[in-house]
Amino acid sequence: MRQLSALDAQFLHFETETNVANVAGLSILDGPLGREELVALVEERAHLVEPLRRRLVNVPFGLDHPYWAEDDDIDLDYHVRELALPAPGNDTQLGEQVARLHARRLDRRRPLWEMYLIHGLEGGRTALYTKIHHAAIDGMYGAGALAALMDLSPAPEPLAVGQSRAPHPDRAPETAEMLLRTAGRLLANPAHLLRFLAEAMPRLDEIPVVSLLPGAGPVSRATRWLTRKLGGGVEVPELPRLTVPRTPFNAPVSAHRRFAFVELSLDDVKQVKKAFGVTVNDVVMTLAATAVRRWLVDHDALPAEPLVAGVPFSLRTAGGGDAPGNQVTLMITPLDTRTEDPAERLRAVHESMSLIKERFALAPARWLRHLSESMPAALTGLADRAAFGLVAQTSPPINLMVSNVPGPQIPLYVCGRRLLAQYPVSVVTDASGGLNITAFSYDGRIAIGIVSCRLLVPDVWTFTDYFREALDELRTLPAPG
């Protein structure tokens, strides 16, 4: 039996009509694809992707986090749908359709996913939009789950020995067992709280909102010093004190979304990486900083301070990388939108990202998970919603989320159709801001998905030009001497 972690459950609790926790991928396929073929593929391989075959089972009275249970009869007529774009079927129309689908909450009485086969794209292409609730997956697991439905060649490959049969199904415990397990968790909550405090005290300077409180930095430094003196810690680099400036996209989000997407050459990004001695991720973060800066300048809303970005870091290890659910933490970093010079902006982003990567590598932050576990499950939902409501009415903990997920660099196929591009479609909320930029690398390209609140950033397609221009700008810079 598998129970949702406290962090997984948070993605259920904070959902409202406007804060929706769907994560998705938009696959662009070369050529037409029939629904019957797609349904047959999903039916054959659904057992390889746990979230596709499991539904929620709630504990009575919400006393504990829900469980995942095997759905004995997945209704693929419900989960796999199809529609068509009107002519001419261009990218803008596709983005508008995906935005509408992405804003809809999933039915919690069923496995938390939907798949849409979208016909009518220009050039004879077909799109496949697949969304899954964030309670079931994080970005790294989602990238791996994608591969289970795809092949390395146009001819579908037979399942390997041991994959062709479903594993023993997970069953939710009976009510009495649920309540016994709940009692055990309640007894463990004080220990979880102590663990959170032990984890959080040295890291107050990296926790959103808390890091802004007076004294957070000195307390963190003093705790780390004391821990090292007692032989229980390592020296980690200091983080700058960050102030989250106001922007037009930091306000309560609406129930409506916009989605735009753009593809860039991975070779061009690597050219910049090599010339300036940085990483691919540094270049992607700089492109995001430049695109956001230009949007803010065009709207006469550029703050004097750098923006503060939330950057997810995976906690998955070689032994736990295949497990579903969320195994991530959140690091915060300045995103230099003040600097006019693009080379200087790249240098600033590189230094900021190097700092948090070094700190994370020396002592991975697990405060997000420990904080989630420290509160009794029966109170977590109320606390999550109250926190989101407070954030919506006061100052945001970050300005936006920026994420970069590595993907396979070889061609993949779905039902014999080549995957031309794979665009991520992520989450915007009151707490994380009305703009999310997520990149996914695949087969020599970097696909960038930009999700926004329709009311806060209605002109999201302008970002596609900003990204292209930002990369051209970096490529033409002279390499540092």
C-alpha positions as CSV (number, residue, x, y, z in Angstrom):
1,M,0.0,0.0,0.0
2,R,1.3,3.5,-0.8
3,Q,0.2,6.6,1.1
4,L,0.7,10.1,-0.2
5,S,3.6,11.9,1.5
6,A,2.8,15.1,3.4
7,L,4.3,17.0,0.5
8,D,2.2,15.2,-2.1
9,A,-0.9,15.9,-0.1
10,Q,-0.1,19.6,0.0
11,F,-0.7,19.7,-3.8
12,L,-4.2,18.5,-3.1
13,H,-4.9,20.8,-0.2
14,F,-4.0,24.1,-1.8
15,E,-6.2,23.6,-4.9
16,T,-9.0,26.0,-5.3
17,E,-11.0,27.2,-8.3
18,T,-8.0,29.4,-9.2
19,N,-5.0,27.5,-7.8
20,V,-4.8,24.3,-9.9
21,A,-2.0,21.8,-9.5
22,N,-1.9,20.1,-12.9
23,V,1.5,19.4,-14.5
24,A,1.5,18.4,-18.1
25,G,3.4,17.7,-21.3
26,L,2.6,18.8,-24.9
27,S,3.9,16.3,-27.4
28,I,4.1,17.3,-31.1
29,L,4.0,14.3,-33.4
30,D,5.0,14.0,-37.0
31,G,1.9,12.8,-38.9
32,P,-1.7,11.8,-38.0
33,L,-2.5,9.5,-35.2
34,G,-5.8,7.7,-34.5
35,R,-7.4,7.5,-31.1
36,E,-7.8,3.7,-31.4
37,E,-4.0,3.3,-31.7
38,L,-3.4,5.6,-28.8
39,V,-5.9,3.9,-26.5
40,A,-4.3,0.5,-27.4
41,L,-0.9,1.9,-26.5
42,V,-2.1,3.2,-23.1
43,E,-4.0,0.0,-22.4
44,E,-0.8,-2.0,-23.0
45,R,1.6,0.1,-21.0
46,A,-0.5,1.8,-18.3
47,H,0.8,-0.7,-15.7
48,L,4.3,0.7,-16.3
49,V,3.3,4.2,-15.0
50,E,1.8,4.0,-11.5
51,P,-0.1,7.3,-11.6
52,L,-2.1,6.1,-14.6
53,R,-3.7,3.3,-12.8
54,R,-4.2,4.6,-9.3
55,R,-6.9,6.6,-7.6
56,L,-7.2,8.4,-4.3
57,V,-8.7,6.7,-1.3
58,N,-9.4,9.2,1.5
59,V,-9.0,8.5,5.2
60,P,-12.3,8.9,7.2
61,F,-12.8,12.6,8.3
62,G,-9.5,13.6,6.7
63,L,-7.6,12.5,9.7
64,D,-4.6,11.4,7.6
65,H,-3.2,11.7,4.1
66,P,-5.0,9.8,1.4
67,Y,-3.8,6.5,0.0
68,W,-3.2,5.4,-3.6
69,A,-5.2,2.3,-4.6
70,E,-5.2,0.3,-7.8
71,D,-8.1,1.1,-10.1
72,D,-9.3,-2.3,-11.3
73,D,-11.0,-1.0,-14.4
74,I,-9.5,2.2,-15.8
75,D,-12.1,3.9,-18.1
76,L,-9.9,4.9,-21.1
77,D,-13.0,6.2,-22.8
78,Y,-13.0,8.9,-20.1
79,H,-9.3,9.5,-19.8
80,V,-8.2,9.5,-23.4
81,R,-10.1,12.2,-25.4
82,E,-9.7,13.8,-28.8
83,L,-10.5,17.1,-30.4
84,A,-9.5,19.2,-33.4
85,L,-8.3,22.7,-33.9
86,P,-10.1,24.9,-36.5
87,A,-8.1,25.9,-39.6
88,P,-5.3,26.9,-39.9
89,G,-4.3,25.0,-36.7
90,N,-1.3,27.2,-35.8
91,D,0.7,27.3,-32.6
92,T,-1.3,30.2,-31.1
93,Q,-4.5,28.2,-31.5
94,L,-2.8,25.2,-30.0
95,G,-1.5,27.2,-27.0
96,E,-5.0,28.6,-26.4
97,Q,-6.6,25.2,-26.4
98,V,-3.9,23.7,-24.1
99,A,-4.4,26.7,-21.7
100,R,-8.1,26.0,-21.4
101,L,-7.5,22.3,-20.8
102,H,-4.7,23.0,-18.3
103,A,-6.9,25.2,-16.1
104,R,-9.5,22.5,-15.5
105,R,-9.3,20.5,-12.2
106,L,-9.0,16.8,-12.4
107,D,-11.8,14.5,-11.1
108,R,-10.5,13.1,-7.8
109,R,-12.9,10.1,-8.0
110,R,-10.7,8.7,-10.8
111,P,-7.0,8.3,-11.5
112,L,-5.7,11.8,-11.6
113,W,-4.8,12.1,-15.3
114,E,-6.2,13.0,-18.7
115,M,-4.9,12.7,-22.2
116,Y,-6.0,14.7,-25.2
117,L,-5.3,13.8,-28.8
118,I,-5.4,17.1,-30.8
119,H,-5.9,17.0,-34.6
120,G,-5.8,19.7,-37.2
121,L,-2.3,21.1,-36.6
122,E,-0.5,22.8,-39.5
123,G,1.8,20.6,-41.5
124,G,-0.1,17.4,-40.9
125,R,1.2,17.2,-37.3
126,T,-0.7,15.9,-34.3
127,A,-0.5,17.0,-30.7
128,L,-0.8,15.0,-27.5
129,Y,-1.5,16.9,-24.3
130,T,-1.2,14.8,-21.1
131,K,-1.8,16.2,-17.7
132,I,-1.3,14.5,-14.3
133,H,-1.9,16.0,-10.8
134,H,1.2,17.3,-9.1
135,A,0.3,15.1,-6.1
136,A,1.3,12.1,-8.2
137,I,4.5,13.2,-9.9
138,D,7.3,15.8,-9.9
139,G,9.2,16.9,-13.0
140,M,11.9,14.3,-12.9
141,Y,9.5,11.4,-12.5
142,G,7.3,12.8,-15.2
143,A,10.2,12.8,-17.6
144,G,10.8,9.2,-16.9
145,A,7.1,8.2,-17.1
146,L,7.0,9.8,-20.6
147,A,9.5,7.3,-21.8
148,A,7.3,4.4,-20.9
149,L,4.8,5.4,-23.5
150,M,7.4,5.9,-26.2
151,D,9.8,3.8,-28.3
152,L,13.3,4.2,-29.6
153,S,12.3,3.4,-33.2
154,P,9.2,3.8,-35.4
155,A,8.4,0.1,-34.9
156,P,6.9,-0.3,-31.4
157,E,9.1,-2.5,-29.3
158,P,7.7,-5.5,-27.4
159,L,7.7,-5.1,-23.6
160,A,10.7,-6.6,-21.9
161,V,10.4,-9.8,-19.8
162,G,8.7,-8.9,-16.5
163,Q,7.1,-5.8,-18.0
164,S,4.3,-7.5,-19.9
165,R,2.3,-8.2,-16.8
166,A,0.9,-5.9,-14.2
167,P,2.6,-6.0,-10.8
168,H,0.7,-7.0,-7.7
169,P,-1.9,-4.2,-7.3
170,D,-1.8,-1.9,-4.4
171,R,-4.8,-1.9,-2.2
172,A,-5.8,0.8,0.3
173,P,-6.0,-0.5,3.9
174,E,-9.3,-1.2,5.5
175,T,-10.8,1.6,7.7
176,A,-9.6,0.1,10.9
177,E,-6.0,-0.2,9.6
178,M,-6.2,3.3,8.3
179,L,-7.1,4.6,11.7
180,L,-4.4,2.6,13.4
181,R,-1.8,4.0,11.0
182,T,-3.2,7.5,11.6
183,A,-2.7,7.1,15.3
184,G,0.9,6.1,14.7
185,R,1.5,9.1,12.6
186,L,0.0,11.4,15.2
187,L,2.5,10.0,17.8
188,A,5.3,10.6,15.3
189,N,4.4,14.3,14.6
190,P,6.5,15.7,17.5
191,A,9.5,13.9,16.1
192,H,8.8,15.2,12.6
193,L,8.5,18.7,14.1
194,L,11.9,18.4,15.9
195,R,13.4,17.1,12.7
196,F,12.0,20.1,10.8
197,L,13.4,22.5,13.4
198,A,16.8,20.8,13.3
199,E,16.8,21.0,9.5
200,A,15.3,24.5,9.3
201,M,17.3,26.4,11.8
202,P,20.5,26.3,9.8
203,R,18.5,27.1,6.6
204,L,16.3,30.0,7.6
205,D,18.1,32.1,5.0
206,E,16.9,29.9,2.1
207,I,13.2,29.3,3.1
208,P,10.8,31.6,1.3
209,V,9.1,34.2,3.5
210,V,11.1,33.1,6.6
211,S,14.3,34.4,5.0
212,L,12.8,37.9,4.9
213,L,12.2,38.0,8.7
214,P,14.6,40.1,10.7
215,G,17.3,38.0,12.3
216,A,16.8,35.0,9.9
217,G,20.3,35.3,8.5
218,P,22.2,35.7,11.8
219,V,20.2,32.8,13.4
220,S,21.1,30.6,10.4
221,R,24.8,31.5,10.6
222,A,24.9,31.0,14.3
223,T,23.2,27.6,14.1
224,R,25.5,26.4,11.4
225,W,28.5,27.5,13.3
226,L,27.4,25.7,16.5
227,T,26.5,22.6,14.5
228,R,30.0,22.5,12.9
229,K,31.6,23.0,16.3
230,L,29.7,20.0,17.6
231,G,30.9,18.0,14.6
232,G,27.5,17.6,13.0
233,G,27.6,19.8,10.0
234,V,29.6,21.1,7.0
235,E,30.4,24.7,6.1
236,V,28.1,26.0,3.4
237,P,28.3,29.3,1.5
238,E,26.3,32.2,2.7
239,L,23.2,33.3,0.7
240,P,22.4,37.0,0.0
241,R,19.4,38.5,1.7
242,L,16.7,38.7,-0.9
243,T,13.8,41.1,-1.2
244,V,10.9,40.1,-3.4
245,P,9.9,43.1,-5.5
246,R,6.4,43.7,-6.7
247,T,5.7,42.9,-10.4
248,P,2.5,42.8,-12.4
249,F,2.4,39.0,-12.3
250,N,2.6,38.9,-8.5
251,A,-1.0,39.0,-7.5
252,P,-3.8,36.5,-6.9
253,V,-4.2,34.4,-10.0
254,S,-7.4,33.9,-11.8
255,A,-9.0,30.7,-12.9
256,H,-7.8,31.2,-16.5
257,R,-4.4,30.5,-18.1
258,R,-2.3,31.4,-21.1
259,F,0.3,29.0,-22.6
260,A,3.0,29.7,-25.1
261,F,6.0,27.6,-26.2
262,V,9.2,28.1,-28.1
263,E,12.1,25.8,-29.2
264,L,15.8,26.7,-29.2
265,S,18.8,25.0,-30.5
266,L,20.7,23.1,-27.8
267,D,23.9,23.4,-29.9
268,D,23.5,27.2,-29.8
269,V,23.0,27.1,-26.0
270,K,26.1,24.9,-25.7
271,Q,28.1,27.4,-27.9
272,V,27.3,30.1,-25.3
273,K,28.1,27.7,-22.4
274,K,31.5,26.8,-23.9
275,A,32.4,30.4,-24.8
276,F,31.7,31.8,-21.3
277,G,32.7,28.7,-19.2
278,V,29.2,28.3,-17.6
279,T,26.6,25.5,-17.6
280,V,23.6,24.8,-19.9
281,N,21.4,25.5,-16.9
282,D,23.1,28.9,-16.4
283,V,22.4,29.8,-20.0
284,V,18.7,28.8,-19.7
285,M,18.3,30.8,-16.5
286,T,19.9,33.8,-18.2
287,L,17.5,33.5,-21.2
288,A,14.6,33.4,-18.7
289,A,16.0,36.5,-16.9
290,T,16.4,38.4,-20.2
291,A,12.9,37.5,-21.4
292,V,11.3,38.5,-18.2
293,R,13.3,41.7,-18.1
294,R,12.2,42.7,-21.6
295,W,8.5,42.0,-20.7
296,L,8.8,44.2,-17.6
297,V,10.5,46.9,-19.5
298,D,7.8,46.8,-22.2
299,H,5.2,47.2,-19.5
300,D,7.1,50.0,-17.7
301,A,7.3,47.7,-14.6
302,L,11.0,46.8,-14.2
303,P,11.8,46.8,-10.4
304,A,15.1,48.3,-9.1
305,E,15.9,45.0,-7.4
306,P,16.5,41.7,-9.0
307,L,13.6,39.3,-9.1
308,V,13.5,36.2,-6.8
309,A,13.0,32.9,-8.6
310,G,12.1,29.6,-7.1
311,V,14.2,26.8,-8.6
312,P,13.2,23.2,-7.9
313,F,16.0,20.7,-7.0
314,S,15.5,17.0,-7.2
315,L,16.1,14.9,-4.1
316,R,16.0,11.7,-6.2
317,T,18.9,9.3,-5.8
318,A,20.0,6.3,-7.8
319,G,18.0,4.1,-5.4
320,G,14.8,6.1,-5.3
321,G,14.6,7.7,-8.7
322,D,11.8,5.4,-10.0
323,A,9.3,6.1,-7.2
324,P,6.4,8.3,-8.0
325,G,5.3,11.3,-5.9
326,N,7.3,14.4,-5.1
327,Q,11.0,14.2,-4.2
328,V,11.9,17.8,-4.6
329,T,12.9,20.8,-2.6
330,L,12.8,24.5,-3.5
331,M,15.8,26.8,-3.6
332,I,15.5,30.5,-4.0
333,T,17.9,32.6,-6.1
334,P,18.2,36.2,-7.4
335,L,17.3,36.5,-11.1
336,D,19.2,39.4,-12.4
337,T,16.8,41.5,-14.4
338,R,18.4,44.8,-13.5
339,T,21.6,44.5,-15.6
340,E,21.4,45.9,-19.1
341,D,24.6,44.2,-20.3
342,P,23.8,40.6,-21.3
343,A,27.3,39.3,-20.6
344,E,27.1,40.8,-17.1
345,R,23.7,39.2,-16.6
346,L,25.0,35.8,-17.6
347,R,27.9,36.2,-15.1
348,A,25.5,37.2,-12.3
349,V,23.2,34.3,-13.0
350,H,26.2,31.9,-13.1
351,E,27.4,33.1,-9.7
352,S,24.0,32.9,-8.1
353,M,23.3,29.4,-9.4
354,S,26.8,28.2,-8.5
355,L,26.2,29.4,-4.9
356,I,22.9,27.5,-4.4
357,K,24.2,24.4,-6.2
358,E,27.3,24.3,-4.0
359,R,25.2,24.8,-0.9
360,F,22.8,22.1,-2.0
361,A,25.6,19.6,-3.0
362,L,27.2,20.0,0.5
363,A,24.0,19.7,2.4
364,P,20.8,18.9,0.5
365,A,17.9,20.9,1.8
366,R,14.9,18.8,3.0
367,W,13.1,21.4,5.0
368,L,10.2,21.5,2.6
369,R,9.5,17.8,3.1
370,H,10.1,18.0,6.9
371,L,7.9,21.0,7.2
372,S,5.1,19.1,5.5
373,E,5.5,16.1,7.8
374,S,5.6,18.2,11.0
375,M,1.9,19.1,11.1
376,P,-0.9,16.7,11.8
377,A,-2.6,15.7,8.6
378,A,-6.0,16.7,9.8
379,L,-4.8,20.3,10.1
380,T,-2.6,20.5,7.0
381,G,-5.4,21.3,4.5
382,L,-6.6,24.2,6.6
383,A,-3.1,25.5,7.2
384,D,-2.2,25.2,3.5
385,R,-5.3,27.1,2.4
386,A,-4.8,29.7,5.1
387,A,-1.2,30.2,4.0
388,F,-2.1,30.6,0.4
389,G,-4.8,33.1,1.3
390,L,-2.4,35.1,3.4
391,V,0.2,35.2,0.6
392,A,-2.5,36.3,-1.9
393,Q,-3.3,39.3,0.3
394,T,0.3,40.2,1.4
395,S,3.7,39.9,-0.2
396,P,4.7,36.9,-2.4
397,P,7.5,34.6,-1.2
398,I,9.0,34.5,-4.8
399,N,8.3,36.3,-8.1
400,L,8.2,33.2,-10.4
401,M,9.3,29.6,-10.9
402,V,12.0,28.7,-13.4
403,S,12.9,25.1,-14.0
404,N,15.1,23.1,-16.4
405,V,14.5,19.4,-16.8
406,P,17.0,17.3,-18.8
407,G,15.6,14.9,-21.3
408,P,16.7,12.3,-23.8
409,Q,18.9,13.4,-26.7
410,I,17.7,10.7,-29.1
411,P,14.6,10.6,-31.2
412,L,11.5,9.0,-29.6
413,Y,8.3,7.7,-31.2
414,V,4.7,7.3,-30.2
415,C,2.7,4.7,-32.1
416,G,5.4,4.9,-34.8
417,R,5.1,8.7,-35.1
418,R,8.3,10.7,-34.4
419,L,8.2,13.0,-31.4
420,L,9.1,16.4,-32.9
421,A,9.0,18.4,-29.7
422,Q,8.0,18.0,-26.0
423,Y,6.9,21.1,-24.2
424,P,6.4,21.2,-20.4
425,V,3.2,22.8,-19.1
426,S,3.6,23.7,-15.4
427,V,1.8,25.5,-12.5
428,V,1.1,29.0,-11.5
429,T,-0.4,29.9,-8.1
430,D,-0.9,32.8,-5.8
431,A,2.3,31.9,-3.9
432,S,4.6,31.1,-6.8
433,G,3.4,34.0,-9.1
434,G,1.4,34.2,-12.2
435,L,4.3,33.2,-14.5
436,N,6.1,29.9,-14.8
437,I,8.9,29.1,-17.2
438,T,10.0,25.5,-17.6
439,A,12.5,24.1,-20.1
440,F,12.9,20.5,-21.3
441,S,15.7,19.3,-23.5
442,Y,15.1,16.7,-26.1
443,D,16.9,15.5,-29.3
444,G,19.1,18.5,-29.7
445,R,16.5,21.1,-28.8
446,I,15.4,23.0,-25.7
447,A,11.6,23.3,-25.5
448,I,10.4,26.0,-23.3
449,G,6.8,26.2,-22.0
450,I,5.6,29.5,-20.6
451,V,2.4,29.3,-18.4
452,S,0.7,32.5,-17.1
453,C,-2.4,33.7,-15.5
454,R,-4.5,35.1,-18.3
455,L,-5.4,38.3,-16.5
456,L,-1.8,39.0,-15.2
457,V,0.2,38.2,-18.3
458,P,-2.3,38.1,-21.2
459,D,0.4,38.6,-23.9
460,V,2.4,35.5,-23.0
461,W,3.3,34.9,-26.7
462,T,5.7,37.9,-26.6
463,F,8.0,35.7,-24.6
464,T,8.7,33.5,-27.6
465,D,10.4,36.4,-29.4
466,Y,12.1,37.5,-26.3
467,F,13.7,34.0,-25.9
468,R,14.9,33.8,-29.5
469,E,16.3,37.3,-29.4
470,A,18.0,36.7,-26.0
471,L,19.8,33.6,-27.4
472,D,20.9,35.4,-30.5
473,E,22.2,38.2,-28.3
474,L,24.3,35.8,-26.2
475,R,25.7,34.0,-29.3
476,T,27.0,37.2,-30.9
477,L,28.8,38.4,-27.7
478,P,32.6,38.3,-27.8
479,A,34.0,35.5,-25.6
480,P,35.6,36.9,-22.4
481,G,39.4,37.3,-22.8
